[in-house]
């Protein structure tokens, strides 16, 4: 005789699902509006998306930290909330960038906005769970939407990029499932908390099998975080995607990946499993350094920024490897500061986007394009230079404080060599950021009347870039309150 | 005036921002007015400074990132006071003599931002604030060298930026370790330099930290073998860039040595005297010889500048009040004299668009006023008594004489070698017949050039004859610094070497 299954609504705690449901409802709503009335303008969809994201953000902020819900698969801890805040902030800054003055193909489809909201929901699921299956579902929901968004850009390279990303993503998904399967085989659970308990109780009996599982996980997350040597898709995909989407991809999927990595590897690090630490250490150093060196030789600003964002991801992965509360808080601080700066930099590329490739047969944004920009568009050149200086870690601009905190976390955990490697990498990276500044400020302008730099601009774009630039310059006044809040969240989730 | 230091730092920055609105025609007047007000403010600072009080004055502190112990913390003592005055003075004089026509507005705005960072470095008492201004100074300088420089300007500008940036990142790691050790010892985060001074560390920690700080500072000085960026930077920079670089920016390095590693790591500093002294000697002698081999006037001045910086470092590592006071004074005189020399080379470059000595000869006949000032400044550079350099060089070497006789005598060759290359330069360009047709009708100094240069000459001779008003406040602070180091030192060797004059006096 089977017991009747009774589930109390209270134990389901549907509030934990609310933020994602808002995003999904938003996406569906946009599709329905399109069904009822065709030929509505993109401005409507952009603003609707912003509103849904706003409500979503409100729902996230309203959640009680430390609760579980929906058959205990949802986990709302501090880093879940923080991750969602970063994802939503970045999305709210990204989506108005669709309001360009030039008409771009993809933004005329309402599906673009619906897919975008589904993707956001996917990332939210990914960070708000410690159940390997739900993480996978979130990951794939987000990734499938993202492939389509890239392809919608509708240029030759976009299809290539989308296919490349899809194939790599599928491989990564396979790795992820393999890793999860091994964890399940070892512990009999797909919940990270339970896995940890079982492993602890058995005294890591199946260490070699665990190693294989962790290796698969590193490979899977390595693809998502574009850690070297799994990074090869990144520059090509960024190049094929529109500049704004590239900027978005350099921030949001990564933070989702970081949160998952923190959940999976954080446990190993806290249990002092030496080989895990060593593997991560090696991965971090190689990612930082190799991506930096690759960025040195790029001819296109967008590809340079792609490699630089890989290097930044490596830098931040170090925080997970260090594993102290200070390091994990520094990770979020760094990524929030990186969000504004990097999205700003990509948005600057976006407003100079021209439909025809008039500068280079292959590249949209070769360095030469920016020659002498200071003489033609001084404000634009200064703002772009600010973003570059910030990315290079020149104080007092925003990312300096992120670097300061992460390097300090490294020093405090006796990773002085790592701190020095970070310092050397910052010095190397200064060269390629400086290269753009040199082109903008020190070279003579080539024949162009300057419209190229603001080809695509509009008031909303200017507002967002101005906002990013403002935060880049005055970040130092925001660091303390941000750090306090972040530390409280991170501590609340036990990392 | 409670906030005079903040005003000194923020005024040029605000003026720079407002400068974007000023029209092209009146930007020179605007820049001059701002620089003059800033200079007057710094004079006011000097006059309200109590020269008998050895500690920090006009201290301001506001929490910036309290949870991490970073404060907006400013203050001046006798050591930094005059370097602040030097910075505002040189900026003003440089602006008076400024002969740039192209993009004048951007130039003046960059100079004002540069002025902010220079003053900021010298008044900062929080390591992170110090670091912020230190790094920020690279940006306007990069632009000044890169946009107005010679043919290789971009290469020179990037080299300048990357060298200093890389070095200071190592220093940043050192700062983070320092903050960590302070946290370990006290349980509180702090980046305050004055707090750090109180932290007593074992010798091996001190040595590693000393090296980290030293690398950052030495690149800026520039110590041999990190000096290779400087000849490029000077060779390519426009006149105003060279003037500010030589007069003020290099001083950031030597000032940093006095402010950071010496009081923080007295034992390591004593331990490191020999290697640092050897590097300084190489700097002094080798670059003097290289200076002699140059054909370009500006390169002669650039290498002579490195050579003299060697004497400053040597004086700093004398570990006694005479040497350190002398080296701080020498920083000022080097600022004035090398600034003037670069300006003088700039004058001739503006007229002939060449700096090669072989292009000149007999200039004394064509440009008598120019030749007079050049003569005085060459003498000052050589270290002739009654000029400011003599006081500084003499005291620096006299201080180091107590540490090592032989090394001091070797370092003394800098005076002889200096005379050799400087007088050769003067002979080749100014004496003899006017050989080149183009040189026969060169215009002598114009009004603004004369004004700028004569001011520098006056200061050089005034402080050469009567250095007391400057030397005394410097000495008060340096004596307290040295006796502090003596008290703090944990090894007997360091106690022996660090000679606190104050204690000697009391003993008598």
Interface residues (C-beta under 8 A of the other chain):
Chain A: X374 X389 X392 X394 X395 X396 X400 X401 X404 X405 X407 X408 X411 X412 X416 X419 X420 X423 X424 X426 X427 X430 X431 X434 X437 X438 X441 X442 X443 X476 X477 X479 X480 X483 X484 X487
Chain B: X63 X64 X65 X66 X67 X68 X106 X128 X131 X132 X135 X136 X138 X139 X142 X143 X146 X147 X153 X154 X157 X158 X161 X162 X165 X166 X169 X170 X172 X173 X176 X177 X179 X180 X183
